[in-house]
Amino acid sequence: MEVLSSRILLRPADLERSRRFYRDVLGLAVYREFGPPDSPGVVFFLGPGFLEVSGHGPGGAGPSPMIWLQVRDVRAEHDRLAAAGARVTREPREEPWGLVEMWIEDPDGVKIVIVEVPEGHPLRRDPRS
């Protein structure tokens, strides 16, 4: 299979609340908006990928994927996100596999892992060399 493009799709219980969370709390940049002007779907940049928040789920939110976001400084993001009202479910800490992680949730309970890859971690090495 040749994948030409991809994105994570979320169908939140409350579209406007989730758009505000991803745009205003997380601060994700908007790639594009589509659909009706009074209730548009939004596609956000996620590094080299995309997150689409559109439509709504049937009833409450169902099982959802986890979103993994790599940042430069997890502790700085913790302070910023906590001040913005994000629900922090686990404080930043270094994991046994060497990454520094914190966990938050979006308004529907979608788990978001915020990750820092420290200097010297194998993920920072170029596997081509």
DSSP file with accessible surface (Angstrom, degrees, kcal/mol):
  #  RESIDUE AA STRUCTURE BP1 BP2  ACC     N-H-->O    O-->H-N    N-H-->O    O-->H-N    TCO  KAPPA ALPHA  PHI   PSI    X-CA   Y-CA   Z-CA
    1    1 A M              0   0  219      0, 0.0     2,-0.7     0, 0.0     0, 0.0   0.000 360.0 360.0 360.0 130.3    0.0    0.0    0.0
    2    2 A E        -     0   0  163      2,-0.0     2,-0.6     0, 0.0     0, 0.0  -0.908 360.0-153.2-102.1 112.1    1.3    3.4   -0.9
    3    3 A V        +     0   0   92     -2,-0.7     3,-0.1     1,-0.2     0, 0.0  -0.779  17.4 177.2 -89.2 120.9    0.0    6.0    1.5
    4    4 A L        -     0   0  147     -2,-0.6     2,-0.3     1,-0.3    -1,-0.2   0.735  68.0  -6.4 -94.3 -26.5   -0.2    9.4   -0.1
    5    5 A S        -     0   0   83      2,-0.0    -1,-0.3    44,-0.0     2,-0.3  -0.975  63.4-174.7-161.2 158.1   -1.8   11.3    2.9
    6    6 A S        +     0   0   80     -2,-0.3    44,-0.4    -3,-0.1     2,-0.3  -0.986   4.4 174.3-154.9 161.8   -3.2   10.6    6.3
    7    7 A R        -     0   0   78     -2,-0.3     2,-0.4    42,-0.1    44,-0.2  -0.973  33.4-111.3-161.3 160.5   -4.9   12.1    9.2
    8    8 A I  E     -a   51   0A  54     42,-2.2    44,-3.0    -2,-0.3     2,-0.5  -0.849  33.5-148.5 -93.7 134.1   -6.6   11.3   12.5
    9    9 A L  E     -a   52   0A  88     -2,-0.4     2,-0.4    42,-0.2    44,-0.2  -0.910  14.0-174.2-108.6 130.6  -10.3   11.8   12.5
   10   10 A L  E     -a   53   0A  10     42,-2.5    44,-1.8    -2,-0.5    54,-0.0  -0.979  12.6-168.4-120.6 136.5  -12.3   12.8   15.6
   11   11 A R        -     0   0  109     -2,-0.4    46,-0.4    42,-0.2    45,-0.2  -0.813  25.9-162.5-119.1  85.3  -16.1   13.0   15.8
   12   12 A P        -     0   0    4      0, 0.0    45,-1.0     0, 0.0     3,-0.3  -0.228  28.7-124.4 -73.6 160.2  -16.5   14.9   19.1
   13   13 A A  S    S+     0   0   44      1,-0.3     2,-0.5    43,-0.2    46,-0.1   0.860 109.6  30.0 -66.6 -36.1  -19.7   15.0   21.2
   14   14 A D  S  > S-     0   0   71      1,-0.2     4,-2.2     2,-0.0    -1,-0.3  -0.890  73.0-168.3-129.1  99.9  -19.5   18.9   21.1
   15   15 A L  H  > S+     0   0   17     -2,-0.5     4,-2.7    -3,-0.3     5,-0.2   0.910  85.6  48.1 -57.9 -48.4  -17.8   20.1   17.9
   16   16 A E  H  > S+     0   0   66      1,-0.2     4,-2.5     2,-0.2    -1,-0.2   0.922 110.5  51.4 -63.3 -43.0  -17.4   23.7   19.0
   17   17 A R  H  > S+     0   0   82      1,-0.2     4,-2.1     2,-0.2    -1,-0.2   0.928 113.3  45.4 -59.5 -43.0  -15.9   22.8   22.4
   18   18 A S  H  X S+     0   0    1     -4,-2.2     4,-2.5     2,-0.2     5,-0.3   0.897 110.1  53.3 -70.9 -38.6  -13.4   20.5   20.7
   19   19 A R  H  X S+     0   0   14     -4,-2.7     4,-2.6    -5,-0.2     5,-0.3   0.940 110.9  48.0 -58.9 -45.6  -12.5   23.0   18.0
   20   20 A R  H  X>S+     0   0  107     -4,-2.5     4,-3.0    -5,-0.2     5,-1.1   0.912 110.9  51.6 -61.3 -42.5  -11.7   25.6   20.7
   21   21 A F  I  X>S+     0   0   16     -4,-2.1     5,-2.8     3,-0.2     4,-0.9   0.960 115.5  39.0 -60.4 -52.2   -9.6   23.0   22.7
   22   22 A Y  I  <5S+     0   0    1     -4,-2.5     6,-2.6     3,-0.2     5,-0.2   0.885 126.6  36.4 -70.2 -34.3   -7.4   22.1   19.8
   23   23 A R  I  <5S+     0   0   80     -4,-2.6    -3,-0.2    -5,-0.3    -2,-0.2   0.947 131.4  23.1 -80.9 -50.0   -7.2   25.6   18.4
   24   24 A D  I  <5S+     0   0   94     -4,-3.0    -3,-0.2    -5,-0.3    -2,-0.1   0.842 130.1  34.4 -94.1 -37.0   -7.1   27.8   21.6
   25   25 A V  I  <<S+     0   0   25     -5,-1.1    -3,-0.2    -4,-0.9    -4,-0.1   0.946 131.3  29.0 -84.4 -56.8   -5.8   25.5   24.4
   26   26 A L  S   <S-     0   0   15     -5,-2.8    -4,-0.2    -6,-0.1    -3,-0.2   0.832  98.7-138.2 -71.5 -29.9   -3.4   23.3   22.5
   27   27 A G        +     0   0   50     -6,-0.4    -4,-0.2    -5,-0.2     2,-0.2   0.794  34.9 172.8  79.3  29.1   -2.6   26.1   20.0
   28   28 A L        -     0   0   30     -6,-2.6     2,-0.2     1,-0.1    -1,-0.2  -0.465  33.5-116.6 -72.0 141.6   -2.6   23.9   16.8
   29   29 A A        -     0   0   59     16,-0.2    16,-2.7    -2,-0.2     2,-0.5  -0.533  27.4-116.8 -77.2 142.8   -2.4   25.7   13.5
   30   30 A V  E     -B   44   0A  59     14,-0.2    14,-0.3    -2,-0.2     3,-0.1  -0.683  25.9-176.2 -84.1 126.9   -5.4   25.4   11.2
   31   31 A Y  E     -     0   0A 111     12,-3.1     2,-0.3    -2,-0.5    13,-0.2   0.878  68.4 -30.4 -83.2 -48.8   -4.7   23.8    7.8
   32   32 A R  E     -B   43   0A 107     11,-1.6    11,-3.0     2,-0.0    -1,-0.4  -0.983  49.1-137.5-164.4 159.7   -8.2   24.3    6.5
   33   33 A E  E     +B   42   0A 112     -2,-0.3     2,-0.3     9,-0.2     9,-0.2  -0.909  26.8 174.0-117.2 152.1  -11.8   24.6    7.3
   34   34 A F  E     +B   41   0A  59      7,-2.1     7,-2.8    -2,-0.3    -2,-0.0  -0.968  33.4  37.5-151.9 164.0  -14.7   23.0    5.4
   35   35 A G  S    S+     0   0   55     -2,-0.3    -2,-0.0     5,-0.2    19,-0.0  -0.436  98.3   2.5  91.1-162.8  -18.4   22.5    5.5
   36   36 A P    >   -     0   0   73      0, 0.0     3,-1.4     0, 0.0    -2,-0.1  -0.299  64.1-131.0 -65.0 137.1  -21.2   24.8    6.7
   37   37 A P  T 3  S+     0   0  130      0, 0.0    -3,-0.0     0, 0.0    -2,-0.0   0.812 106.4  53.5 -58.4 -30.4  -19.9   28.2    7.8
   38   38 A D  T 3  S+     0   0  140      1,-0.2    -3,-0.0     0, 0.0     0, 0.0   0.661 128.8  15.9 -82.2 -11.8  -21.9   28.1   11.1
   39   39 A S  S <  S+     0   0   52     -3,-1.4    16,-0.3     2,-0.0    -1,-0.2  -0.324  85.4 178.3-155.1  62.8  -20.4   24.7   12.1
   40   40 A P        -     0   0   16      0, 0.0     2,-0.2     0, 0.0    -5,-0.2  -0.316  28.7-123.3 -73.9 151.1  -17.3   24.0   10.0
   41   41 A G  E     -B   34   0A   4     -7,-2.8    -7,-2.1    13,-0.1     2,-0.4  -0.595  30.1-149.1 -78.6 152.3  -15.0   21.0   10.3
   42   42 A V  E     -BC  33  53A   2     11,-2.5    11,-3.1    -2,-0.2     2,-0.5  -0.991  11.2-156.6-130.1 136.1  -11.4   21.9   10.9
   43   43 A V  E     -BC  32  52A   0    -11,-3.0   -12,-3.1    -2,-0.4   -11,-1.6  -0.967  19.2-163.0-110.0 122.5   -8.2   20.2    9.9
   44   44 A F  E     -BC  30  51A   1      7,-3.5     7,-2.3    -2,-0.5     2,-0.3  -0.771  22.3-110.3-103.5 150.1   -5.3   21.1   12.1
   45   45 A F  E     - C   0  50A  86    -16,-2.7     5,-0.3    -2,-0.3   -16,-0.2  -0.582  26.6-174.6 -71.7 138.4   -1.6   20.6   11.4
   46   46 A L  E >   - C   0  49A  26      3,-3.1     3,-2.7     1,-0.4    -1,-0.1  -0.700  60.5 -80.0-128.9  76.6    0.1   17.9   13.6
   47   47 A G  T 3  S-     0   0   64      1,-0.3    -1,-0.4    -2,-0.2    22,-0.0  -0.442 113.7 -11.2  59.2-127.0    3.7   18.3   12.6
   48   48 A P  T 3  S+     0   0  143      0, 0.0    -1,-0.3     0, 0.0     2,-0.2   0.474 137.1  61.6 -82.2   3.6    3.9   16.4    9.3
   49   49 A G  E <  S- C   0  46A  20     -3,-2.7    -3,-3.1   -44,-0.1     2,-0.3  -0.481  76.5-123.1-115.2-172.1    0.4   14.9    9.9
   50   50 A F  E     - C   0  45A  36    -44,-0.4   -42,-2.2    -5,-0.3     2,-0.4  -0.958   4.8-153.6-135.8 153.9   -3.1   16.3   10.3
   51   51 A L  E     -aC   8  44A   0     -7,-2.3    -7,-3.5    -2,-0.3     2,-0.5  -0.993  14.1-159.7-125.6 119.8   -6.0   16.1   12.8
   52   52 A E  E     -aC   9  43A  21    -44,-3.0   -42,-2.5    -2,-0.4     2,-0.6  -0.898   7.2-173.8-102.3 126.3   -9.5   16.6   11.5
   53   53 A V  E     +aC  10  42A   0    -11,-3.1   -11,-2.5    -2,-0.5     2,-0.3  -0.960  32.1 131.2-117.7 108.6  -12.2   17.6   14.0
   54   54 A S        +     0   0    8    -44,-1.8   -13,-0.1    -2,-0.6   -19,-0.0  -0.975  46.1   6.6-154.2 164.0  -15.6   17.5   12.3
   55   55 A G  S    S-     0   0   38     -2,-0.3     2,-0.3   -16,-0.3   -40,-0.1  -0.126  81.7 -90.5  59.1-154.2  -19.2   16.3   12.6
   56   56 A H        -     0   0  138    -45,-0.2   -43,-0.2   -42,-0.1    -1,-0.0  -0.992  27.5-109.6-155.7 153.0  -20.2   14.7   15.9
   57   57 A G        -     0   0    8    -45,-1.0     2,-0.5   -46,-0.4     4,-0.1  -0.408  45.7 -91.1 -79.2 159.0  -20.2   11.3   17.3
   58   58 A P  S    S-     0   0  126      0, 0.0    -1,-0.1     0, 0.0     2,-0.1  -0.601  90.0 -38.1 -71.9 120.3  -23.5    9.4   18.0
   59   59 A G  S    S+     0   0   68     -2,-0.5    -2,-0.2   -46,-0.1     3,-0.1  -0.379 124.1   1.0  65.0-133.3  -24.5   10.3   21.6
   60   60 A G  S    S-     0   0   56      1,-0.2     2,-0.2    -2,-0.1    48,-0.1  -0.207  98.0 -74.9 -78.4 174.0  -21.4   10.5   23.8
   61   61 A A        -     0   0   45     -4,-0.1    -1,-0.2     1,-0.1     3,-0.1  -0.467  50.5-155.5 -70.8 139.9  -17.9   10.0   22.7
   62   62 A G        -     0   0   49      1,-0.3    -1,-0.1    -2,-0.2    -5,-0.0  -0.218  46.3 -39.1 -99.3-165.6  -16.9    6.4   22.1
   63   63 A P        -     0   0  143      0, 0.0    -1,-0.3     0, 0.0    47,-0.1  -0.317  69.9-168.5 -57.1 138.3  -13.5    4.7   22.2
   64   64 A S        -     0   0   57     45,-0.1    47,-0.1    -3,-0.1   -54,-0.1  -0.905  21.7-105.9-130.2 159.3  -11.0    7.0   20.7
   65   65 A P        -     0   0   63      0, 0.0     2,-0.4     0, 0.0    46,-0.3  -0.298  36.3-114.5 -73.0 165.1   -7.4    6.8   19.5
   66   66 A M        -     0   0  103     44,-0.1     2,-0.5    46,-0.0    46,-0.2  -0.801  23.9-139.0 -95.9 147.9   -4.6    8.4   21.5
   67   67 A I  E     -d  112   0B   3     44,-2.4    46,-3.3    -2,-0.4     2,-0.5  -0.923  10.3-156.9-109.4 132.0   -2.8   11.3   20.0
   68   68 A W  E     -d  113   0B 125     -2,-0.5     2,-0.5    44,-0.2    46,-0.2  -0.954  12.7-178.0-112.1 118.6    1.0   11.5   20.4
   69   69 A L  E     -d  114   0B  27     44,-3.0    46,-2.9    -2,-0.5     2,-0.4  -0.973  14.4-150.8-123.0 119.9    2.6   15.0   20.1
   70   70 A Q  E     +d  115   0B 113     -2,-0.5     2,-0.3    44,-0.2    46,-0.2  -0.742  21.9 175.9 -89.5 132.7    6.3   15.6   20.3
   71   71 A V        -     0   0   36     44,-3.2    46,-0.5    -2,-0.4     3,-0.2  -0.828  38.9-119.5-127.9 169.3    7.3   18.9   21.7
   72   72 A R  S    S+     0   0  232     -2,-0.3     2,-0.3     1,-0.3    -1,-0.1   0.837 102.6  21.1 -77.7 -35.3   10.7   20.6   22.6
   73   73 A D     >  -     0   0   78      1,-0.1     4,-2.0    42,-0.1    -1,-0.3  -0.838  59.2-174.0-142.7  99.2   10.0   21.1   26.3
   74   74 A V  H  > S+     0   0    0     -2,-0.3     4,-2.7    -3,-0.2     5,-0.2   0.898  87.6  53.2 -61.6 -41.5    7.3   19.0   28.1
   75   75 A R  H  > S+     0   0  121      1,-0.2     4,-2.1     2,-0.2    -1,-0.2   0.906 108.7  48.9 -66.7 -38.1    7.6   21.0   31.3
   76   76 A A  H  > S+     0   0   47      1,-0.2     4,-2.3     2,-0.2    -1,-0.2   0.915 112.8  48.5 -65.1 -40.7    7.0   24.3   29.6
   77   77 A E  H  X S+     0   0   53     -4,-2.0     4,-3.3     2,-0.2     5,-0.3   0.885 107.4  56.5 -66.7 -36.5    4.0   22.9   27.8
   78   78 A H  H  X S+     0   0   26     -4,-2.7     4,-2.8     2,-0.2     5,-0.3   0.952 109.2  45.5 -57.1 -49.4    2.7   21.5   31.1
   79   79 A D  H  X S+     0   0  107     -4,-2.1     4,-2.0     1,-0.2    -2,-0.2   0.929 116.2  45.6 -61.3 -44.8    2.7   25.0   32.6
   80   80 A R  H  X S+     0   0   93     -4,-2.3     4,-1.5     2,-0.2    -2,-0.2   0.939 115.9  45.0 -64.9 -47.1    1.1   26.6   29.6
   81   81 A L  H  <>S+     0   0    1     -4,-3.3     5,-2.6     2,-0.2     4,-0.4   0.908 112.2  50.9 -67.4 -41.0   -1.6   23.9   29.2
   82   82 A A  H ><5S+     0   0   46     -4,-2.8     3,-1.3    -5,-0.3    -1,-0.2   0.925 110.5  50.1 -62.4 -40.9   -2.4   23.8   32.9
   83   83 A A  H 3<5S+     0   0   92     -4,-2.0    -1,-0.2    -5,-0.3    -2,-0.2   0.826 107.9  54.3 -65.8 -29.9   -2.8   27.6   32.9
   84   84 A A  T 3<5S-     0   0   48     -4,-1.5    -1,-0.3    -5,-0.2    -2,-0.2   0.474 123.9-104.1 -83.4  -3.6   -5.1   27.3   29.8
   85   85 A G  T < 5 +     0   0   64     -3,-1.3    -3,-0.2    -4,-0.4    -2,-0.1   0.587  63.0 158.7  95.4  11.3   -7.3   24.9   31.6
   86   86 A A      < -     0   0   11     -5,-2.6     2,-1.0    -6,-0.1    -1,-0.2  -0.385  48.9-113.0 -66.7 147.0   -6.3   21.6   30.0
   87   87 A R  E     -E  105   0B 118     18,-0.8    18,-1.5    -2,-0.1     2,-0.6  -0.709  31.7-159.7 -84.3 102.4   -7.1   18.5   32.0
   88   88 A V  E     +E  104   0B  37     -2,-1.0    16,-0.3    16,-0.2     3,-0.1  -0.755  15.7 176.8 -85.1 120.1   -3.7   17.1   33.0
   89   89 A T  E    S+     0   0B  65     14,-2.2     2,-0.3    -2,-0.6    15,-0.2   0.619  71.5  21.3-100.9 -15.6   -4.1   13.4   33.9
   90   90 A R  E    S-E  103   0B  35     13,-1.7    13,-1.9     3,-0.0    -1,-0.3  -0.920  79.4-127.2-153.1 128.0   -0.4   12.7   34.5
   91   91 A E  E     -     0   0B 111     -2,-0.3    10,-0.1    11,-0.2   -16,-0.1  -0.250  46.5 -79.1 -67.1 158.8    2.4   15.1   35.3
   92   92 A P  E     +     0   0B  26      0, 0.0     2,-0.3     0, 0.0    10,-0.2  -0.324  63.8 154.8 -60.6 137.5    5.6   15.2   33.2
   93   93 A R  E     -E  101   0B 125      8,-1.8     8,-2.6    -3,-0.1     2,-0.4  -0.973  47.0-101.0-159.6 155.4    8.1   12.4   34.1
   94   94 A E  E     -E  100   0B 132     -2,-0.3     6,-0.2     6,-0.2     5,-0.1  -0.652  39.5-143.1 -81.0 129.6   10.9   10.5   32.5
   95   95 A E    >   -     0   0   15      4,-3.3     3,-2.5    -2,-0.4    -1,-0.0  -0.495  25.5-106.8 -88.7 160.9    9.7    7.0   31.4
   96   96 A P  T 3  S+     0   0  123      0, 0.0    -1,-0.1     0, 0.0    -2,-0.0   0.789 121.1  59.8 -57.8 -25.2   11.9    3.8   31.6
   97   97 A W  T 3  S-     0   0  139      2,-0.1     3,-0.1     1,-0.0    -3,-0.0   0.398 121.9-107.4 -86.7   4.7   12.2    4.0   27.8
   98   98 A G  S <  S+     0   0   15     -3,-2.5     2,-0.2     1,-0.3    23,-0.1   0.325  78.7 121.5  95.1  -7.2   13.9    7.5   28.2
   99   99 A L        -     0   0   11     18,-0.1    -4,-3.3    -5,-0.1     2,-0.6  -0.603  60.0-129.9 -87.2 151.6   11.2    9.8   26.9
  100  100 A V  E     +EF  94 116B   7     16,-2.4    16,-2.9    -6,-0.2     2,-0.3  -0.907  39.1 178.7 -98.7 121.5    9.7   12.6   29.1
  101  101 A E  E     +EF  93 115B  15     -8,-2.6    -8,-1.8    -2,-0.6     2,-0.3  -0.936  23.1 179.6-128.8 149.2    5.9   12.3   28.9
  102  102 A M  E     - F   0 114B   0     12,-2.0    12,-2.7    -2,-0.3     2,-0.4  -0.946  20.5-140.6-134.9 156.9    2.8   14.0   30.3
  103  103 A W  E     +EF  90 113B  83    -13,-1.9   -14,-2.2    -2,-0.3   -13,-1.7  -0.965  22.2 168.2-122.2 138.7   -0.8   13.0   29.6
  104  104 A I  E     -EF  88 112B   0      8,-2.6     8,-2.9    -2,-0.4     2,-0.4  -0.822  21.8-135.6-132.3 173.6   -3.8   15.3   29.0
  105  105 A E  E     -EF  87 111B  35    -18,-1.5   -18,-0.8    -2,-0.3     6,-0.2  -0.985  12.3-130.6-131.4 146.9   -7.3   14.7   27.8
  106  106 A D    >   -     0   0    2      4,-2.0     3,-2.2    -2,-0.4   -88,-0.1  -0.252  49.3 -83.8 -81.1 178.5   -9.4   16.7   25.3
  107  107 A P  T 3  S+     0   0   28      0, 0.0    -1,-0.1     0, 0.0   -89,-0.1   0.748 132.0  48.6 -60.3 -22.3  -13.0   17.6   26.3
  108  108 A D  T 3  S-     0   0   32      2,-0.1   -47,-0.1   -48,-0.1   -90,-0.0   0.330 124.0-100.6 -96.6   5.7  -14.3   14.2   25.2
  109  109 A G    <   +     0   0   21     -3,-2.2     2,-0.3     1,-0.3   -45,-0.1   0.582  64.8 159.2  88.4   9.3  -11.6   12.3   27.1
  110  110 A V        -     0   0    5      1,-0.1    -4,-2.0   -47,-0.1     2,-0.3  -0.523  43.0-123.9 -65.7 127.0   -9.4   11.6   24.1
  111  111 A K  E     - F   0 105B  97    -46,-0.3   -44,-2.4    -2,-0.3     2,-0.5  -0.599  27.0-168.2 -79.7 131.5   -6.0   10.8   25.6
  112  112 A I  E     -dF  67 104B   1     -8,-2.9    -8,-2.6    -2,-0.3     2,-0.6  -0.987   7.5-155.2-123.2 121.7   -3.1   13.0   24.3
  113  113 A V  E     -dF  68 103B  10    -46,-3.3   -44,-3.0    -2,-0.5     2,-0.6  -0.883   5.1-158.4 -98.3 120.3    0.5   12.1   25.1
  114  114 A I  E     -dF  69 102B   4    -12,-2.7   -12,-2.0    -2,-0.6     2,-0.4  -0.905  19.9-170.2-101.0 122.0    2.8   15.1   25.1
  115  115 A V  E     -dF  70 101B   0    -46,-2.9   -44,-3.2    -2,-0.6     2,-0.4  -0.920  21.6-164.8-125.2 138.8    6.4   13.8   24.6
  116  116 A E  E     - F   0 100B  37    -16,-2.9   -16,-2.4    -2,-0.4   -44,-0.1  -0.981  14.5-148.8-116.2 132.0    9.9   15.3   24.8
  117  117 A V        -     0   0    2    -46,-0.5   -18,-0.1    -2,-0.4     3,-0.1  -0.883  24.1-141.2-100.1 106.4   12.7   13.3   23.2
  118  118 A P    >   -     0   0   31      0, 0.0     3,-1.9     0, 0.0     6,-0.2  -0.206  29.3 -82.7 -66.9 158.9   15.8   14.2   25.3
  119  119 A E  T 3  S+     0   0  157      1,-0.2     0, 0.0     3,-0.0     0, 0.0  -0.268 117.3  24.7 -53.3 142.0   19.3   14.7   23.9
  120  120 A G  T 3  S+     0   0   58      1,-0.3    -1,-0.2    -3,-0.1     5,-0.0   0.370  86.4 137.0  82.8  -6.9   21.1   11.4   23.4
  121  121 A H    X   -     0   0   27     -3,-1.9     3,-2.3     1,-0.1     4,-0.3  -0.474  66.1-118.0 -71.6 145.0   17.9    9.3   23.1
  122  122 A P  G >  S+     0   0   75      0, 0.0     3,-1.6     0, 0.0    -1,-0.1   0.796 111.5  67.4 -55.6 -27.6   17.9    6.8   20.2
  123  123 A L  G 3  S+     0   0  107      1,-0.3    -6,-0.0    -5,-0.1    -2,-0.0   0.723  95.1  58.3 -65.8 -18.5   15.0    8.5   18.5
  124  124 A R  G <  S+     0   0  121     -3,-2.3     2,-0.3    -6,-0.2    -1,-0.3   0.543  88.0  95.5 -85.9  -8.3   17.3   11.4   17.9
  125  125 A R  S <  S-     0   0  163     -3,-1.6     3,-0.0    -4,-0.3    -4,-0.0  -0.646  81.0-121.5 -84.5 142.2   19.8    9.3   15.9
  126  126 A D    >   -     0   0   66     -2,-0.3     3,-1.6     1,-0.2    -2,-0.1  -0.714  17.3-157.1 -80.8 112.5   19.6    9.1   12.2
  127  127 A P  T 3  S+     0   0  123      0, 0.0    -1,-0.2     0, 0.0    -2,-0.0   0.668  86.9  68.5 -69.1  -9.5   19.0    5.4   11.4
  128  128 A R  T 3         0   0  213     -3,-0.0    -2,-0.0     0, 0.0    -3,-0.0   0.634 360.0 360.0 -81.9 -12.9   20.4    6.0    7.9
  129  129 A S    <         0   0  132     -3,-1.6    -4,-0.0     0, 0.0     0, 0.0  -0.500 360.0 360.0 -99.1 360.0   24.0    6.6    9.1
